[in-house]
């Protein structure tokens, strides 16, 4: 599965957000995702499997628990691909920052 296919699903993006904060047990992930999306434990498990199989997540077994962690390698590949497009938005963001700074300076001078 292509990285953008993986990232295209809101449930998988949410799981990645959770894993970016810290390692989580499968039960913790299921609880959080069920509360937000109202999907079954089985559906969450399928999303975790996709993340594992595509390399976005790793799993280790600790006693009876499965602990999931984020693997950043696929995200680095996505970032590298997006790098070719940054040239389109970096100048616009820099121009926006300049306008925001001008607005702040103008408010200070008139206030």
Residue pairs with C-beta under 8 A, 6 or more apart in sequence:
1 50
1 53
1 54
3 54
3 56
3 74
3 77
3 78
4 78
6 12
6 50
6 51
6 54
6 56
6 74
7 13
7 16
7 78
9 47
10 37
11 33
11 37
11 39
11 43
11 44
11 47
12 47
12 50
12 51
12 56
14 32
14 33
14 36
14 37
15 29
15 33
15 44
15 47
15 48
15 51
15 57
15 68
16 51
16 56
16 57
16 70
18 24
18 28
18 29
18 32
18 33
19 29
19 57
19 68
19 69
19 70
20 70
23 67
23 68
23 69
24 32
24 67
24 68
25 65
25 66
25 67
25 68
26 45
26 48
26 59
26 65
26 66
26 67
26 68
27 65
29 44
29 48
29 68
30 41
30 44
30 45
33 39
33 44
33 47
34 40
34 41
34 44
48 57
48 59
48 68
51 57
51 68
52 58
52 59
52 68
54 74
55 71
55 73
55 74
56 70
56 71
56 74
56 75
57 68
57 69
57 70
57 71
58 68
58 69
58 70
58 71
59 66
59 67
59 68
59 69
60 66
60 67
60 69
61 67
